[in-house]
């Protein structure tokens, strides 16, 4: 009999989570659609492209807010069973509050594993396609920057000149051990330039004592040489911030490429840890929401419950975001930046469970 009631709880809980998921999916899709329509308003395309791009981008946004979907979904789950007086029926049949809490915890944990593997793999692929299509309509489609085992590669076009740039490492605002192939607009080689260090703090790069190779002759320029580009250090680093478009294997490869390039891997490490910790985050949010609902008065209005859930979600989101920034900036260890908010939530939830079975 208890197993039957537990199965009922799992199905009801899953239904509430699905309902909240669909509500958020619809809201995010509509908001994305307005943004894409604004992007394509000056381009000769039909309405199909904004709809397609909105659909491709929505899963990645949803993935970021799944813990809060579970928090609000748990609220609606308890509002349902309390409204139908099913909580008392469950207790009469031997299903304690702790047993209900454990059932929801295990269910959320399983959902978390599915979301962090299957759903994330699908959403990252959709996000990759989204950026691929979006970039084809962007003004920057003729500029390119990629990281490979041989270092950083950049293709740029400025003032009827084409630059193919390769650097071994990025260090602060500088490129280290750089070779630049300079072509005209007909792709005829003008110069091959080597420089041990280039200042890329602005769009006008500063080369110090560069070597020029042309017509089998080598010339070293004493002093500084300037090259105009569409890239600076901030823009180069921002090109690799779209980590949500990479699956697990691609993220691990990117981290290795960052290490070989001498670039910081903190952003990638934090993103990976967020993926690893998602099942735990979802489960904690479910337990946290359950404790709140168990301790709420029965006559509390539904509107108040929903608003409180949204408020709590916002507070937790910004708390987590603050710790992510501290970890990315090196103020605290990355592991601590990810799991310290969880520890705080667990501590608060533990206090609420002290007399839970007396409710």
Helices and strands as residue ranges (DSSP letters): H 2-40, H 47-64, H 66-83, H 86-92, H 97-114, I 115-119, H 120-136, E 144-148, E 151-158, E 161-171, E 174-184, E 189-199, E 204-208, E 211-214, E 217-220, E 224-228, H 233-238, G 243-245, H 248-261, H 266-295, H 302-328, H 334-352, G 356-358
